[in-house]
Amino acid sequence: MADYDPLRDHLKKQTRDEFTMTIEEIETLLDLALPRASHRASWWDVTRAPEEKMPQRVAIIDGGYEATRLPDGSGIKFRRQGLRKKWR
């Protein structure tokens, strides 16, 4: 999981409940290119197949957030764990 430790640490420092990062911003933070699979929503979803201990998901959970790929693929939305969803 060491590759994703910078993401975990970045998330732990956040004071915002929600924010978005681009794939490029995440790659810069990690100092590595993310796999092609990172462009799929399921790669980020911490609730999908929780028995699969994928390192990026572990880092996100340990950082205190959930992650969702934006529908247009422009970035990843991080949302603090345990927040109630707002209905629009």
Secondary structure, DSSP 8 states (H G I E B T S, - for coil): -GGGHHHHHHHHH---SEEEE-HHHHHHHHTS---GGGGSHHHH-TTSSTTS--HHHHHHHHTTEEEEE-TTSS-EEEEETT------
